[in-house]
């Protein structure tokens, strides 16, 4: 069964790459009708006035600026509901840019490496699938996912293994944020005075350090140890409501 035809605008500022991308569409995705190509932002918006596409294939690095592509994507998402945006970019190392463009509303990112642009990926976007990526970026995502899961498991194991309760975690987290024991004692729902917190600190030193390591351990070293053991998550160091 022949797939439904759809209209495409290609935004790419390198002539040779534009030609190559057009060839991919002609040979691999014949149900796509290229209604225009643009090498600058100005050319692109002029095309959008003439005829709205179903899909914009958008290169991010226009005229040497990566932010232009992100802004184009954001404006399409705001102004043209139903127009899909698939990023086709050579920015293979700029992970921050990937995040920015996904936050701007892109349906997916295809890196100009590996298997490049495929009929399957383009059709997935046209079928309404979100987060369409090709292999190089998928590989990175999966590696990050695996590392995050392993860190979460290590944290849970550390909390159980060192018998860390809710108040231990709150105490350590606020020490890491630079709170004094007096400040921590005044936190909402913290039922301990300064003396009790000093006792808790000594108790934690006893649990987190071997007997020959405990001499001279201060609050800072205790916090570093809690981070090393992943009892504290450096990405989630936020203060409680006071």
Helices and strands as residue ranges (DSSP letters): E 6-11, H 15-28, E 32-38, H 41-50, E 55-58, H 67-79, E 84-89, H 95-103, E 108-111, H 119-126, E 132-133, H 135-161, H 166-176, H 181-185, H 194-208, G 211-213, H 219-228, G 234-236
